[in-house]
Amino acid sequence: MKNRVAFITGSSSGIGLGIARHFAKSQTDVILHGIEKDFGLASALKKEFGVQAEYIQTDLQNREQTLSALTAATKKIGSVDILVNNAGIQFVSPVEEFPIEKWQAILDINLSSVFYLSQAVWGPMKAKGYGRIINISSVHGIRASEFKSAYVAAKHGVCGLTKVLGLEAANTGITANAICPGYVQTPLVDKQIADQAKAHGLSEAEVIEKVLLKKQPVKKFISIEAIAELSLFLCQPYSDAITGSAFILDGGWSSQ
């Protein structure tokens, strides 16, 4: 993985940061991304792993700003070999009350950015004869849940787009795959657990088992390490015929 450059969206915390750290540990140079200023993250990865690292701060709803910032970063450390589309937002509401602006924001960030960033790195990847596009979808890319219309629509779209990218990239050296995890314990989920416990008068352990993991036979969160390790596996030379696929890490949820 040395001399490869990975760009991971939504990598200032949670799954994205876990993937970025895993790649940096494997000696991959990384471009981190977040909506807030956090340039110290790149410095920390440089110091800990001895790799090149840059951080870009953009709202993925702003395509021009994001592509401009990415271009500036690649001028410093090289063009993107590995694109991990991880950034996402969520909003829960019944269909009849779902705010149009929330619908649009979720589709913009969770789906449209996956397309335009894939489009942006496509040419340089083809020229190199190597490229990996890894889209962090969700079990909601293959299953639905109530009150998550925009999220489920976007994640289904990500899985469909991944198939198209895989087909169009065949025999170019580029592969495209999706990873579809169930619930992952991140700082955002930790806050959700605490809020749900307070709202329902349950212990946090009960919230995990009876609310969050209700549909999941294996009552354990999917680990960030599992997602990061699978991402790294998909970038290896021996994974060059694995494309257009969705890898489901959901504790048996979709087996029912």
C-alpha positions in Angstrom: 0.0 0.0 0.0 3.0 2.3 0.1 2.9 5.1 -2.4 -0.9 4.9 -2.6 -3.2 7.8 -1.8 -6.6 7.3 -0.1 -9.3 9.9 0.2 -11.9 9.1 2.8 -14.9 11.4 3.2 -16.4 11.9 6.6 -13.1 10.9 8.2 -12.9 13.3 11.1 -14.4 10.7 13.5 -16.2 7.3 13.6 -16.0 4.9 10.8 -14.2 7.2 8.4 -11.4 8.0 10.9 -11.0 4.3 11.7 -10.6 3.5 8.0 -8.1 6.4 7.6 -6.0 5.2 10.5 -6.0 1.6 9.2 -4.8 2.8 5.8 -2.2 5.1 7.4 -1.0 2.1 9.5 -0.5 0.2 6.2 1.6 3.1 4.9 -1.0 4.6 2.6 -1.0 8.4 2.3 -4.4 9.8 3.3 -6.6 12.8 2.6 -9.0 13.3 5.4 -12.3 15.2 5.2 -14.8 16.8 7.5 -17.2 19.6 7.7 -15.5 21.2 10.8 -11.9 22.5 11.1 -9.7 19.7 12.4 -6.4 20.0 10.7 -4.6 18.5 13.7 -5.9 15.1 12.6 -3.6 15.1 9.5 -0.6 16.1 11.6 -1.3 13.4 14.1 -1.4 10.7 11.4 1.8 12.0 9.9 3.5 11.8 13.3 2.2 8.4 14.3 2.6 6.5 11.1 5.1 8.5 9.0 2.8 9.0 6.0 1.7 12.0 4.1 -1.6 13.3 5.2 -3.9 16.3 4.3 -7.2 17.4 5.7 -9.9 19.2 3.7 -12.9 21.0 5.2 -15.9 21.1 3.0 -19.6 20.6 2.9 -20.2 17.8 0.3 -23.4 19.5 -0.8 -21.1 22.1 -2.3 -19.6 20.2 -5.3 -17.3 22.9 -6.6 -15.8 23.7 -3.2 -15.2 20.0 -2.5 -13.5 19.3 -5.9 -11.4 22.4 -5.6 -10.2 21.4 -2.1 -9.5 17.9 -3.3 -7.5 19.2 -6.2 -5.4 21.3 -3.9 -4.7 18.3 -1.6 -3.7 16.0 -4.5 -1.2 18.6 -5.8 0.6 18.1 -2.5 0.6 14.4 -2.1 -0.5 12.8 -5.4 -3.7 11.8 -7.2 -6.3 9.6 -5.5 -5.8 5.8 -5.9 -8.4 4.8 -3.4 -11.7 6.7 -2.8 -13.8 5.7 0.2 -17.2 7.4 0.1 -18.1 7.2 3.8 -19.7 10.5 4.7 -23.4 10.4 5.6 -26.2 12.1 7.6 -29.4 10.8 8.9 -32.9 12.2 9.8 -35.8 10.2 11.1 -39.4 11.1 10.4 -42.7 9.7 9.0 -43.1 10.2 5.3 -46.0 12.7 5.6 -43.9 14.9 7.9 -40.5 14.5 6.3 -39.0 18.0 5.5 -38.1 18.4 1.9 -34.8 20.1 2.8 -33.8 17.1 4.9 -34.6 14.8 2.1 -32.5 16.8 -0.3 -29.6 17.1 2.1 -29.5 13.3 2.7 -29.6 12.6 -1.0 -26.9 15.2 -1.8 -24.4 14.0 0.9 -25.2 10.3 1.0 -25.6 9.6 -2.7 -24.8 12.5 -5.1 -21.4 13.1 -3.6 -20.6 9.4 -4.2 -21.3 10.0 -7.9 -19.4 13.2 -8.4 -16.3 12.2 -6.4 -16.2 8.8 -8.3 -16.5 10.8 -11.5 -13.7 13.1 -10.5 -11.2 10.3 -9.7 -12.2 8.1 -12.6 -9.8 9.6 -15.3 -6.6 9.6 -13.2 -7.4 6.0 -11.9 -7.8 4.8 -15.5 -4.6 6.5 -16.6 -2.7 4.6 -13.8 -4.5 1.3 -14.4 -5.3 1.1 -10.8 -8.2 2.4 -8.7 -10.4 1.4 -5.8 -13.8 2.9 -5.1 -15.3 1.7 -1.8 -18.7 3.0 -0.9 -19.8 2.7 2.7 -23.5 2.0 2.3 -25.5 0.3 5.0 -27.8 -2.7 5.7 -30.4 -0.1 4.7 -28.9 -0.3 1.2 -30.7 -3.7 1.0 -33.3 -3.5 3.7 -35.8 -0.8 4.8 -36.8 0.5 8.1 -39.7 2.8 9.0 -39.2 6.6 9.2 -35.9 6.5 7.3 -37.2 7.2 3.7 -34.4 9.4 2.6 -31.6 7.4 4.1 -33.0 4.1 2.8 -33.5 5.6 -0.7 -29.9 7.0 -0.7 -28.3 3.8 0.5 -30.2 1.7 -2.0 -29.0 4.2 -4.6 -25.4 3.8 -3.4 -25.6 0.0 -3.9 -27.1 0.5 -7.4 -24.5 3.0 -8.4 -21.7 0.7 -7.2 -22.9 -2.0 -9.6 -22.8 0.5 -12.5 -19.3 1.7 -11.6 -18.1 -1.9 -11.4 -19.5 -2.7 -14.8 -18.2 0.4 -16.5 -14.7 0.0 -14.9 -14.3 -3.7 -16.0 -10.8 -4.3 -17.4 -9.6 -0.8 -16.5 -7.8 -1.7 -13.2 -10.6 0.1 -11.3 -12.9 -1.8 -9.0 -16.0 -0.5 -7.1 -17.6 -2.2 -4.2 -20.0 -1.4 -1.4 -19.8 -2.3 2.3 -23.2 -2.6 4.1 -22.8 -2.6 7.9 -25.5 -2.8 10.5 -25.2 -0.6 13.5 -21.6 0.5 14.3 -20.8 1.9 17.7 -19.5 5.4 17.0 -19.7 8.6 19.0 -23.0 9.5 17.3 -24.5 6.2 18.1 -23.3 6.4 21.7 -25.3 9.7 22.0 -28.3 8.0 20.4 -28.1 5.2 23.0 -28.0 7.7 25.9 -30.9 9.7 24.4 -33.0 6.6 23.8 -32.4 5.3 27.4 -33.6 8.6 28.8 -36.6 8.8 26.5 -37.8 5.3 27.1 -36.8 4.8 30.7 -34.5 1.9 29.8 -30.9 1.0 30.7 -28.4 1.6 27.9 -27.9 -2.2 27.7 -31.6 -2.6 27.1 -31.6 0.1 24.4 -28.8 -1.7 22.6 -30.5 -5.1 22.6 -34.2 -4.2 22.4 -34.1 -1.0 20.2 -30.9 -0.6 18.1 -30.1 -4.3 17.6 -33.7 -5.5 17.6 -33.5 -6.8 14.0 -30.0 -8.2 14.3 -29.7 -11.8 15.5 -26.1 -11.3 16.7 -26.5 -8.7 19.5 -23.2 -7.1 18.9 -22.3 -3.9 17.1 -20.3 -4.2 13.9 -16.7 -3.1 14.7 -15.0 -0.2 12.9 -12.0 -2.5 12.6 -14.0 -5.0 10.6 -15.1 -2.3 8.1 -11.5 -0.9 7.9 -9.9 -4.3 7.4 -12.4 -5.2 4.6 -11.7 -1.9 3.0 -8.0 -2.6 3.0 -8.6 -6.1 1.6 -10.5 -4.7 -1.3 -7.5 -2.5 -2.2 -5.0 -5.3 -2.6 -3.8 -6.5 -6.0 -5.4 -9.9 -5.5 -8.8 -8.3 -5.1 -8.8 -7.0 -8.7 -11.6 -9.3 -9.9 -13.9 -8.3 -7.0 -16.1 -5.6 -8.3 -19.7 -4.4 -8.3 -20.4 -6.3 -5.1 -22.1 -5.4 -1.8 -20.4 -6.9 1.3 -23.0 -7.2 4.1 -21.8 -7.0 7.7 -25.0 -7.0 9.7 -25.0 -9.7 12.3 -27.5 -11.8 10.3 -30.1 -9.0 10.0 -30.6 -9.6 6.2 -30.6 -13.4 6.5 -34.1 -13.3 8.0 
